[in-house]
Amino acid sequence: MTASLSIGAERLARRMARGVDFLGSEVAILCGAMSWVSERNLVAAISNAGGFGLIACGAMTPELLDAEIAATKALTSRPFGVNLITMHPMLFDLIAVCAKHQVTHVVLAGGLPPKGSLEAIKETGAKVICFAPALSLAKKLIRSGVDALVVEGMEAGGHIGPVSTSVLAQEILPEVAEQVPVFVAGGIGRGEAISAYLDMGAAGVQLGTRFACATESIAHPNFKKAFFRASARDAVSSVQIDPRLPVIPVRALKNAGGELFTAKQREVAQALDEGKVEMMEAQLQIEHYWAGALRRAVIDGDVEHGSLMAGQSVGMVTREEPVAEIIAQLMEEAAHALEKRAA
């Protein structure tokens, strides 16, 4: 490493120190929880490479999560976390599974944490991380006792909010970054962006799309090839067809699966009209749809009818690479950017 890059690397280490200390990892890079993708192999690989892996619990039963955590622990002795969906009907059972395995960090995603969930997690000794799609919610979550926040913009893959990453970072970081560690996510594909958010006060970053096609990812070769062919504009958000059905938009690569989701929304909305389902059940049906659609693409390789969830950084994913190389490249780019700004 050259002397100039050493200066950049030292500056990068200083800026990541808070996130590294919070996560217990070597670098403050979380892997976003991607259903069917963020499982034992990718999670362990990311943690072993110095990052922080997150198991995507999604629609798993407590028994499946129990087995997945155990299998991950068999592949790494490094820290990793678990991402839980707040609307999961067995949320507190899943929290108990995390406690059994002494999981150090639990991420709650998909909405505000239900009553008692934060306390249940903190009682186990684990740290709680929540998503903050707006400044008001960030402040509310901090008052509720969360240990860290993820600020994720609409450029991200999967479930998204309406505001861009750059705007959310400008809005939230100056207000709350001194109170709790804040990790920025959404559309991050290169180290230069990481260094910029660290300079703004972020403790670290979260990336999903960049890792989805790693060598260690179990995603089907068809799934990975679709990513390699895609550009940023191919990653589009889903459309909500019925305002009464609070469907969170999802960003994925354009294919026939998007049309299938529109049809699914119509089906669920009609069931609501006819009183056949309650609102919570309607939302769960939508979540289960996504779980199935993702599996078709990620596991079965049906890239036409399955869901190809991807962020707008997908254009920067051009080949299959080991996780360690991806993280090393990101860190080198970030260090070089910080070195140039120091000149």
C-alpha positions, -999 to 999 in steps of 0.1 A, spaced: 0 0 0 14 34 -9 20 61 17 -9 82 3 -33 53 5 -21 46 41 -32 81 50 -66 74 34 -69 41 52 -61 57 85 -88 83 80 -112 56 70 -105 36 101 -111 66 123 -145 74 106 -156 37 109 -144 33 145 -178 39 160 -196 15 137 -169 -11 141 -171 -8 179 -209 -11 178 -210 -41 155 -179 -59 167 -167 -63 131 -135 -52 113 -153 -28 90 -186 -10 95 -203 -26 65 -236 -45 71 -250 -68 45 -287 -59 39 -311 -88 47 -322 -103 14 -347 -131 17 -333 -164 4 -300 -147 -4 -289 -136 31 -286 -171 45 -259 -190 63 -234 -191 34 -234 -154 25 -238 -142 61 -209 -163 73 -187 -152 43 -194 -115 50 -186 -118 87 -155 -139 80 -143 -112 56 -146 -85 83 -181 -72 75 -213 -78 94 -237 -104 80 -274 -104 87 -297 -134 84 -329 -125 66 -356 -142 87 -384 -131 65 -413 -155 68 -393 -183 85 -408 -202 114 -390 -202 147 -378 -237 140 -363 -227 106 -346 -196 121 -332 -218 149 -316 -241 124 -303 -212 102 -286 -195 132 -270 -228 143 -258 -235 108 -243 -199 105 -225 -203 138 -210 -235 124 -195 -215 96 -182 -184 114 -171 -174 149 -174 -137 140 -204 -116 150 -235 -116 129 -271 -104 133 -307 -114 125 -332 -93 106 -368 -98 118 -400 -85 101 -421 -65 126 -454 -79 113 -444 -115 116 -472 -132 137 -446 -151 157 -422 -122 163 -417 -128 200 -410 -165 194 -384 -154 169 -368 -130 194 -367 -160 219 -348 -180 193 -323 -152 189 -319 -151 227 -313 -188 228 -284 -184 204 -271 -152 221 -274 -133 188 -257 -99 195 -277 -77 171 -313 -78 160 -327 -56 132 -364 -49 132 -377 -41 97 -410 -35 79 -426 -10 103 -426 4 138 -417 -22 164 -448 -36 181 -453 -29 218 -428 -48 240 -406 -60 212 -377 -36 219 -378 -45 255 -379 -82 248 -348 -79 226 -328 -57 250 -336 -80 279 -316 -107 261 -285 -84 260 -287 -79 222 -285 -45 205 -316 -33 186 -313 -17 151 -343 -2 134 -350 15 101 -358 53 101 -374 65 68 -380 100 82 -364 123 108 -395 123 130 -395 85 132 -357 85 139 -363 107 169 -393 85 180 -372 53 178 -343 69 197 -368 79 225 -381 43 225 -346 30 232 -331 17 199 -294 13 199 -288 22 163 -306 32 131 -305 24 94 -314 52 71 -324 36 38 -334 55 7 -356 46 -22 -327 35 -43 -325 3 -23 -337 -31 -34 -367 -48 -18 -391 -27 3 -385 10 0 -397 44 11 -404 75 -10 -373 95 -2 -338 93 -17 -308 82 3 -289 115 -1 -319 135 11 -325 113 41 -288 114 51 -288 152 49 -320 154 69 -313 128 96 -275 125 102 -269 161 115 -298 157 139 -293 123 155 -258 109 145 -243 120 178 -270 102 198 -268 67 182 -248 51 154 -265 56 121 -259 33 91 -268 46 56 -282 23 29 -297 25 -5 -280 28 -39 -244 24 -25 -222 5 -48 -187 21 -45 -164 31 -17 -165 68 -27 -201 69 -16 -193 51 16 -166 77 24 -190 106 17 -216 93 41 -190 87 68 -179 123 64 -215 133 69 -215 115 103 -226 80 95 -211 53 116 -212 29 87 -232 17 57 -254 -12 46 -252 -28 12 -274 -56 -2 -274 -55 -40 -236 -54 -42 -233 -87 -23 -263 -105 -40 -241 -120 -67 -210 -128 -46 -194 -161 -52 -207 -173 -18 -243 -163 -26 -265 -193 -33 -286 -174 -58 -293 -193 -90 -269 -185 -119 -300 -172 -139 -306 -147 -110 -270 -135 -111 -269 -132 -149 -300 -110 -147 -281 -87 -123 -251 -86 -146 -272 -76 -176 -292 -49 -157 -286 -12 -155 -299 12 -128 -330 21 -148 -341 -16 -149 -346 -16 -111 -381 -2 -108 -405 2 -79 -439 -16 -77 -471 3 -80 -498 4 -53 -532 -1 -70 -555 3 -40 -549 30 -15 -568 11 12 -542 -17 10 -510 -3 26 -486 -21 3 -450 -9 8 -434 -4 -27 -408 -29 -37 -378 -23 -60 -370 -51 -84 -358 -57 -120 -385 -53 -146 -401 -87 -156 -435 -104 -158 -434 -110 -121 -443 -73 -116 -475 -79 -134 -482 -109 -113 -478 -87 -82 -504 -63 -96 -528 -91 -100 -521 -103 -65 -529 -69 -51 -563 -69 -69 -570 -104 -55 -562 -93 -19 -581 -60 -22 -612 -79 -34 -609 -102 -4 -608 -72 18 -639 -58 1 -658 -90 7 -647 -92 43 -629 -124 38 -597 -112 54 -586 -86 80 -561 -59 71 -532 -77 90 -540 -109 72 -541 -90 39 -506 -75 45 -493 -110 55 -506 -124 22 -486 -97 4 -455 -106 24 -459 -143 17 -464 -135 -20 -430 -118 -20 -413 -146 -2 -426 -171 -28 -418 -148 -57 -383 -143 -44 -378 -180 -40 -388 -187 -76 -361 -163 -88 -333 -168 -63 -336 -206 -57 -354 -219 -88 -339 -195 -113 -373 -184 -127 -362 -149 -136 -392 -141 -157 -420 -149 -132 -401 -146 -99 -391 -114 -81 -356 -100 -89 -353 -76 -60 -325 -52 -67 -314 -17 -58 -304 9 -84 -268 1 -77 -273 -31 -97 -255 -15 -127 -223 -17 -106 -227 -55 -102 -210 -68 -133 -194 -102 -123 -193 -128 -96 -167 -120 -70 -158 -134 -36 -171 -114 -7 -136 -107 6 -127 -91 -27 -159 -69 -28 -152 -56 7 -115 -50 0 -124 -31 -31 -150 -9 -13 -125 -1 15 -97 7 -10 -120 31 -29 -132 47 3 -97 52 16 -85 66 -17 -114 91 -18 -106 102 18 -69 105 9 -78 128 -21 -100 150 1 -71 153 26 -47 167 0 
